[in-house]
C-alpha cells in the first residue's frame, strides 16, 4: 500500500478538520466557516463518505492532505509528514532520501529533548529546578512542556547523540552542534535552561536556551536554534501546539514574548496564549493565528523595548484586519507577565480580561495632560497620526472626541491639526516614492557625484556655487549648463533639454540629508572625486580611439592621441 493511501486510511478528514474549524452535521455531511477566506455564512462542506472537503465560496477543496497543505501553507511532502506523525506512521520505510533526512531531524531533536529533560532530574540540577519552581512552574508544567537543562560540558550532547547512532553532521544540521575553526564539534547549548520548541502538531523542532541565574556568560541571555529544514522561527509560535484549542474556544489569542511569559500565562489559567520565540511578531505568525481567531491581545514587557514592540505589532496586526487590544499596566508595575504572575495569578487574569483597544492604549501613552506645551503638542500629533490611519469615519470621529476630552483642546482645532497630518503623510509618501524612483534609476558614478555636487549648489548658491565654478572644467558637459543655470539663481527658465536634470537635482536636494556643518568639506572631497573620475573617463576614451586609429593605420591620428594620453598621465602625476 502507498504511504498516501495508508495515511488517508488512518486519518478521518472530519475528525482532523474538527481540530481546526467548528463544523456541524447537516444530513450526511458536515458544514462550517471556511478558514481560507472571510465569510460569515458557512459554505465549507466536509464529506465523511468521500473523505473530501469543498468550499462553495472560494472553491477550495480536496482530500485531507490538500487541507493540510492549504491550512499550514506547506508543500505536499511537509503535509505528508505532518499527517504521518499524527497517524503514527514512519515515512522512512516509504520515503525518498529527502524525506528520510527530515525524519532524522525530528528524531535527533527528540533524543536531544529527552537528554536535556533527564539532566534536569539529576542531583546536579536541583538548584535549577528549584529556581523554575520559584518562578511559578510546577512539576506538572515542567513535564508538560518538556523543560530541561544543558550540561556545562563542551560536547556532552554531541557525544550522547553519537552514542545514540547519530552522526556529528546530523547534529550540526539540526542546529544542536557546530564546528569550530579547529574542526571540533561543540554543543550549541551549554549550561542553560532548555525550552523545546514544538511545531504546531507537537513535534520538537528546535530549542531555546535561557541563561541560568548566577552563571556568567558572554553569549547573551538567550541562545536559539538556527533555522533548519524543519524550523522557521518566523512561522512557529511557542506553545501553540498546546494552546490552539483554547484560542479557538475563546476566539482570542494573548500574544507574549518568550517562553517564561507564555508559561506564566498558562499556569495562571490564561491558556489562549502564544509566544514568538527568537524573533519579533511576523506576518506568517499572524497568518497562522488568523485561521483560529480575529481577536488579538498584546501582552508585552512593560518597558521601552516592550512598548516599541507593541506599537509595531499593532500596526502589523491591524494591517491584517485583526481586532487588537493591549494589556495596559502602570509604569511602576510588573516588568513582564512572568513577574506579574509571581505577584498574583489572579491579577494577571484580570489585566488580560480588561485589555483595552489599541487606540485607548495609545492615548494612555501620550503626554496629553503635560504642562510642557511641546510635550503636549507631540503627544497630540502622535495620536492624530494613529487616528489618521483609521478607515472608519465613525471610529475616527469617536477617537477625535476622546482626544479632545483628554487633552482639553477643542475638537475643531484638532480637526484642523489632523489636516496637517494628512498633508504631511501625503508629502512623506510622495518623497518616499520619488526617493525609490531615484534609487531605481541606473546612473554612473560620475552622474551620482555631479548630481550631489549640484544639490549642494541648490543648498548654498553663494558658498558652494563659487567653489564649483572654479572647478567647472571637470564637470561632464551635460551638467555644465545645469550648473550655469543654478548659479544664475534661475533668473531665466532652463532650456527644455536640461529641465529634467534641474527637477531631479531639486528633488534630490529636498530628499537627501545635507549636514550644515560639513557640507563644504563634503563638496571639496566630491570635486576631487569628480576630477579623478573625469580623468579615468578621458583615459578610457583615448584608449578606445587609439585602438581605432591602430586598426585604420592612421599614424597621424595615433601620434595626436598618444600625445594627448601622455599629457593626461603627466597631469595625473
C-alpha positions in Angstrom: 0.0 0.0 0.0 1.3 3.5 -0.9 2.1 5.8 2.1 -0.5 8.3 0.9 -3.2 5.7 1.0 -2.1 4.4 4.3 -2.2 7.9 5.9 -5.7 8.6 4.4 -6.9 5.2 5.7 -5.7 6.1 9.2 -6.9 9.7 9.4 -10.6 10.6 9.1 -10.9 14.0 7.4 -13.9 15.0 9.6 -12.1 14.3 12.8 -9.0 16.1 11.6 -10.7 19.3 10.4 -12.7 19.4 13.7 -9.4 20.3 15.4 -9.2 23.5 13.4 -12.6 24.5 12.3 -16.0 24.2 14.0 -18.1 22.0 11.7 -21.7 20.8 12.4 -23.6 17.9 10.9 -26.0 18.7 8.1 -27.5 15.4 6.8 -24.8 13.1 5.6 -22.2 15.8 5.6 -20.7 18.5 7.9 -20.7 22.2 7.4 -18.6 25.1 8.8 -17.0 28.5 8.2 -14.2 28.2 5.6 -10.8 29.1 7.0 -9.4 30.1 3.6 -11.5 33.2 3.1 -13.5 35.7 5.1 -17.1 34.7 5.4 -20.0 34.9 7.9 -22.2 32.2 6.5 -20.8 28.6 6.5 -20.0 27.5 3.0 -17.4 24.7 3.5 -18.8 21.2 3.3 -16.9 18.1 4.6 -17.9 14.7 3.3 -17.1 11.7 5.6 -18.2 9.3 2.8 -15.9 10.7 0.1 -13.3 11.9 2.6 -13.0 15.3 0.9 -13.9 19.0 1.7 -15.2 21.7 -0.6 -15.9 25.4 -0.1 -18.7 26.8 -2.3 -17.4 30.3 -1.5 -13.7 30.3 -2.6 -13.8 26.9 -4.3 -11.0 25.4 -2.2 -11.3 21.7 -1.9 -9.5 18.3 -1.8 -8.6 15.5 0.5 -7.1 15.7 4.0 -3.6 16.2 2.5 -4.9 19.1 0.4 -6.5 20.6 3.5 -3.2 20.5 5.5 -1.2 21.9 2.5 -3.5 24.9 2.3 -4.1 25.4 6.1 -0.5 25.1 7.1 0.8 26.7 3.9 3.2 23.8 3.2 4.3 21.7 0.3 3.0 18.1 -0.3 5.9 16.4 1.4 5.7 18.5 4.5 1.9 17.9 4.7 2.5 14.2 4.4 5.0 14.4 7.3 2.5 16.2 9.5 -0.2 13.7 8.8 2.2 10.7 9.1 3.3 12.0 12.6 -0.4 12.3 13.7 -1.1 8.8 12.3 2.0 7.3 13.9 3.3 6.2 10.5 7.1 6.2 9.8 7.9 7.7 6.4 11.4 6.1 6.4 10.2 2.8 5.0 8.3 4.6 2.2 10.2 7.9 1.7 12.8 9.3 -0.5 16.3 10.4 0.7 14.9 13.9 1.3 12.0 12.6 3.4 14.4 10.4 5.5 16.6 13.5 6.2 13.5 15.3 7.6 12.7 12.3 9.7 16.2 12.2 11.0 16.0 15.8 12.0 12.8 15.2 14.0 14.4 12.2 15.6 17.7 13.8 16.6 15.7 16.7 18.2 13.5 14.2 20.1 16.6 12.4 21.5 18.2 15.8 22.5 14.9 16.8 24.2 14.9 13.6 26.2 18.6 14.1 27.1 18.0 17.7 28.4 14.9 16.6 30.4 16.8 13.7 32.0 19.6 16.1 33.2 17.0 18.3 35.0 16.1 15.3 37.1 19.7 14.8 38.4 21.1 16.0 41.7 23.4 18.5 39.9 20.3 20.3 38.6 18.4 20.6 41.9 19.1 24.3 42.3 17.9 24.9 38.7 14.7 23.0 39.3 14.2 25.0 42.5 14.6 28.2 40.5 12.0 27.1 38.0 9.5 26.2 40.8 10.2 29.5 42.5 9.3 31.2 39.2 5.9 29.5 39.4 6.5 26.4 37.3 5.1 23.3 38.9 6.5 19.8 38.3 3.5 19.2 36.0 4.2 22.3 33.9 7.9 21.3 33.6 6.9 17.8 32.4 4.1 19.0 30.2 6.4 21.4 28.2 9.4 19.1 28.5 11.7 21.7 30.0 15.3 20.6 30.6 18.8 21.7 31.2 22.1 21.6 29.2 25.4 20.4 30.6 28.3 22.7 31.2 30.5 20.2 29.3 31.6 21.5 25.9 30.4 18.5 23.9 28.2 16.4 26.2 25.1 16.4 24.0 27.2 15.8 20.8 28.8 12.7 22.4 25.4 11.5 23.6 23.9 11.8 20.1 26.9 9.9 18.6 26.4 7.2 21.2 22.7 7.1 20.0 23.9 6.4 16.4 23.6 9.9 15.0 26.5 11.5 13.1 28.0 14.8 14.1 26.8 16.1 10.7 23.2 15.3 11.7 23.7 17.1 15.0 25.1 20.0 13.1 22.2 20.1 10.6 19.7 20.1 13.5 21.5 23.1 15.0 22.5 21.2 18.1 26.2 21.2 17.5 28.5 23.4 15.5 32.0 23.0 14.0 34.8 25.2 15.5 37.7 26.7 13.5 39.8 23.8 14.7 37.4 21.3 13.2 36.0 20.2 16.6 32.2 19.8 17.2 30.8 21.6 20.2 27.3 21.8 21.8 25.3 24.9 20.9 23.6 24.8 24.2 25.8 24.7 27.3 24.8 25.3 30.9 21.4 26.7 30.1 17.7 26.1 30.9 16.3 24.4 27.8 12.9 25.1 26.4 12.0 22.7 23.5 10.1 24.4 20.6 7.4 22.3 19.1 5.8 22.5 15.7 2.1 23.1 15.7 1.5 19.4 15.9 3.7 18.8 18.9 7.0 17.6 17.3 10.2 19.1 18.8 11.9 21.1 16.0 14.2 23.5 17.9 15.3 24.8 21.3 15.8 28.0 23.2 18.5 28.0 25.9 18.0 30.6 28.7 20.8 31.7 30.9 20.9 30.1 34.4 20.8 32.8 37.1 24.3 33.2 38.6 26.1 31.7 35.7 28.4 34.1 33.9 28.4 34.0 30.1 29.2 36.4 27.2 26.7 34.7 24.9 23.6 36.7 26.0 20.5 35.8 27.9 19.1 33.5 25.2 20.6 31.2 22.7 18.2 29.9 19.9 18.4 27.1 17.4 19.3 28.3 13.9 16.8 27.8 11.2 16.7 24.3 9.7 14.6 22.5 7.1 12.1 21.8 9.8 12.3 25.1 11.8 11.3 28.5 10.6 11.2 30.9 13.5 9.1 33.4 11.6 6.2 30.8 11.4 6.4 28.9 14.6 4.8 30.1 17.8 5.9 28.7 21.2 3.3 26.6 22.9 0.8 26.8 20.1 0.5 23.1 19.8 -1.0 23.1 23.3 -2.9 26.4 23.2 -4.6 26.3 19.8 -7.7 24.6 21.1 -8.2 27.3 23.8 -7.6 30.0 21.2 -10.4 28.6 19.1 -12.7 28.2 22.1 -12.0 31.7 23.5 -12.0 33.3 20.0 -9.0 35.3 21.0 -5.2 35.0 21.5 -3.0 36.6 24.1 0.4 37.2 22.5 3.5 37.4 24.7 7.3 37.5 24.1 9.2 34.4 25.2 8.7 31.1 26.9 8.6 32.2 30.5 5.8 34.7 29.8 3.9 32.1 27.9 4.2 29.6 30.9 3.3 32.4 33.4 0.0 32.9 31.5 -0.5 29.1 31.2 -0.2 28.3 34.9 -2.3 31.4 35.8 -5.2 29.9 33.8 -4.8 32.1 30.6 -4.4 29.2 28.1 -5.4 31.0 24.9 -1.8 32.2 24.7 1.1 32.0 22.2 4.6 33.4 22.1 7.0 34.5 19.4 10.4 33.0 20.0 13.8 34.4 18.9 12.1 36.9 16.6 9.5 39.7 16.6 6.0 39.1 15.5 5.7 38.4 11.8 3.0 38.3 9.1 3.5 34.5 9.0 2.7 34.2 12.7 -0.4 36.3 12.2 -1.5 34.1 9.2 -1.3 31.1 11.5 -3.4 32.8 14.2 -5.9 34.3 11.7 -7.2 30.8 10.9 -8.4 30.5 14.5 -9.3 34.0 15.6 -9.6 37.6 14.6 -9.0 38.9 18.1 -5.5 39.7 19.3 -4.4 40.8 22.8 -0.9 42.1 23.1 0.8 41.5 26.5 4.4 42.6 26.1 7.1 43.7 28.6 6.3 46.9 30.5 9.4 48.8 29.4 10.6 50.9 26.5 11.5 48.0 24.2 8.2 46.3 25.0 6.3 49.4 24.1 8.1 49.7 20.8 7.3 46.1 20.0 3.7 46.7 21.0 3.4 49.6 18.6 4.9 47.6 15.7 2.7 44.6 16.4 -0.4 46.8 16.5 0.4 48.2 13.0 1.2 44.7 11.6 -2.0 43.1 13.1 -4.3 46.0 12.1 -3.0 45.8 8.5 -4.3 42.2 8.5 -7.7 43.3 9.9 -7.3 41.9 13.4 -9.2 43.5 16.3 -6.3 44.5 18.6 -6.3 45.1 22.3 -3.4 45.8 24.6 -2.8 44.9 28.2 -2.1 48.2 30.0 -0.1 48.2 33.2 1.1 51.1 35.3 4.6 52.3 34.5 5.7 51.2 38.0 4.0 47.8 37.7 5.5 44.4 37.0 8.1 44.3 34.2 6.5 41.4 32.3 3.8 38.8 32.5 6.1 36.4 34.3 6.8 38.9 37.1 3.1 39.8 37.3 2.1 36.1 37.7 4.5 35.8 40.7 2.8 38.8 42.3 -0.7 37.4 41.7 -2.0 34.9 39.1 -5.5 36.4 39.6 -4.1 39.9 38.8 -2.6 38.5 35.6 -6.0 37.1 34.5 -7.7 40.4 35.4 -5.3 42.6 33.3 -5.9 40.3 30.3 -9.7 40.4 30.8 -9.6 44.2 30.9 -7.2 44.7 28.0 -8.0 48.0 26.1 -8.5 48.7 22.4 -5.3 49.8 20.7 -6.3 53.4 20.4 -7.0 53.6 24.1 -3.5 52.2 24.7 -2.0 54.9 22.5 -4.0 57.6 24.5 -2.6 56.2 27.7 1.0 56.5 26.4 0.8 60.1 25.1 1.6 63.1 27.4 -1.8 64.7 26.8 -2.0 66.5 30.2 1.6 67.7 30.2 2.2 71.3 31.3 5.1 71.4 28.8 3.4 72.7 25.6 6.0 70.9 23.3 5.4 67.5 25.0 1.7 68.0 24.8 1.9 69.0 21.1 4.0 65.9 20.4 1.5 63.7 22.2 -1.5 65.1 20.3 0.3 64.8 17.0 1.2 61.1 17.8 -2.5 60.3 18.5 -3.6 62.2 15.4 -1.3 60.2 13.3 -2.9 57.0 14.6 -6.4 58.3 14.1 -5.5 59.2 10.6 -4.9 55.5 9.8 -8.4 54.5 10.9 -10.5 53.6 7.9 -14.0 54.1 9.5 -15.1 57.8 9.7 -17.3 56.9 12.7 -14.5 55.3 14.6 -12.1 58.2 13.7 -14.7 60.7 14.9 -15.1 58.8 18.2 -11.4 58.9 19.0 -11.1 62.5 18.0 -13.7 63.4 20.6 -11.8 61.3 23.2 -8.6 63.1 22.3 -10.4 66.4 22.8 -11.6 65.4 26.2 -8.3 64.1 27.4 -6.1 67.0 26.0 -8.5 69.8 26.7 -8.1 71.0 23.1 -11.2 71.9 21.2 -12.3 69.4 18.6 -12.4 71.9 15.8 -8.7 72.7 16.5 -7.9 69.0 16.4 -9.8 68.7 13.1 -7.6 71.4 11.6 -4.5 69.8 13.0 -5.3 66.4 11.5 -5.4 68.1 8.1 -1.7 69.0 8.6 -1.1 65.3 9.5 -2.8 64.2 6.3 -0.8 66.7 4.2 2.5 65.7 5.8 1.7 62.0 5.3 1.0 62.6 1.7 4.2 64.6 1.3 6.2 61.9 3.1 4.7 59.3 0.8 5.5 61.3 -2.3 9.1 61.9 -1.1 9.4 58.1 -0.5 8.1 57.3 -3.9 10.5 59.9 -5.5 13.4 58.6 -3.4 12.6 55.0 -4.5 12.3 56.2 -8.2 15.7 57.9 -7.9 17.3 54.9 -6.2 16.0 52.6 -9.0 17.5 54.7 -11.8 20.8 53.2 -13.0 23.3 56.1 -13.1 27.1 56.2 -13.4 29.4 57.2 -10.6 30.2 60.5 -12.4 26.4 61.2 -12.6 26.0 60.5 -8.9 28.9 62.7 -7.9 27.8 65.6 -10.3 24.2 65.4 -9.1 25.2 65.5 -5.4 27.5 68.5 -6.1 24.7 70.3 -7.8 22.4 69.5 -4.8 24.9 71.4 -2.6 24.8 74.3 -5.0 21.0 74.5 -4.6 21.6 74.3 -0.8 24.1 77.2 -0.8 24.4 79.0 -4.2 26.9 81.6 -2.8 29.4 79.4 -1.0 29.1 76.1 -2.9 28.5 77.9 -6.2 31.7 79.8 -6.0 33.8 76.7 -5.2 32.3 74.7 -8.0 32.6 77.5 -10.7 36.4 77.3 -10.0 36.4 73.6 -10.9 33.9 73.8 -13.7 36.3 72.2 -16.3 35.9 68.8 -14.5 32.1 68.8 -15.0 30.6 66.5 -17.6 29.2 68.6 -20.5 25.6 67.8 -19.8 25.8 69.2 -16.3 27.7 72.4 -17.2 24.5 74.1 -18.4 22.7 73.0 -15.3 25.4 74.5 -13.2 25.3 77.8 -15.0 21.5 77.9 -14.6 21.7 77.2 -10.9 24.5 79.6 -10.2 22.5 82.3 -12.0 19.8 81.7 -9.4 17.3 80.7 -12.0 16.8 84.2 -13.4 15.8 82.6 -16.7 13.8 79.4 -17.5 16.0 76.4 -18.0 16.3 75.1 -21.5 14.0 72.2 -22.3 16.8 69.7 -22.7 18.0 70.3 -19.1 14.7 70.8 -17.4 14.5 67.1 -16.4 18.0 67.3 -14.8 17.2 70.5 -12.9 14.0 68.9 -11.5 15.9 65.7 -10.5 18.5 67.7 -8.6 15.9 69.9 -6.9 14.2 66.6 -5.7 17.5 65.1 -4.5 18.1 68.3 -2.5 14.7 68.0 -0.8 15.1 64.3 0.0 18.8 63.6 0.7 20.2 64.9 4.0 22.8 67.7 4.0 24.9 68.4 7.0 25.1 72.2 7.5 28.3 72.0 9.5 30.3 69.9 7.0 28.7 70.3 3.6 31.7 72.4 2.2 34.1 69.7 3.3 31.9 67.1 1.5 31.9 69.4 -1.6 35.7 69.6 -1.7 36.0 65.8 -1.5 33.4 65.4 -4.2 35.2 67.8 -6.5 38.4 65.8 -6.1 36.5 62.6 -6.8 34.9 64.1 -9.9 38.3 65.2 -11.2 39.6 61.6 -10.7 36.6 60.1 -12.4 36.8 62.5 -15.3 40.4 61.6 -15.8 39.6 57.9 -15.8 36.8 58.6 -18.4 39.2 60.6 -20.6 41.8 57.9 -20.5 39.3 55.2 -21.4 38.1 57.4 -24.3 41.6 57.9 -25.6 42.5 54.2 -25.3 39.4 53.3 -27.4 40.3 55.9 -30.1 44.0 54.6 -30.1 42.7 51.1 -30.9 40.6 52.5 -33.7 43.5 54.5 -35.1 45.8 51.4 -35.0 43.2 49.4 -36.8 42.9 52.0 -39.6 46.7 52.5 -39.7 46.2 56.3 -39.2 49.6 57.3 -37.9 48.9 61.0 -37.7 45.8 60.5 -35.5 47.7 57.9 -33.5 50.5 60.4 -32.7 47.9 63.0 -31.6 46.2 60.6 -29.3 49.4 59.3 -27.8 50.4 62.9 -27.1 47.0 63.6 -25.5 47.3 60.5 -23.4 50.8 61.5 -22.3 49.5 64.9 -21.2 46.8 63.3 -19.2 49.1 60.9 -17.3 51.5 63.8 -16.7 48.8 65.9 -15.1 47.8 62.8 -13.0 51.3 62.5 -11.7 
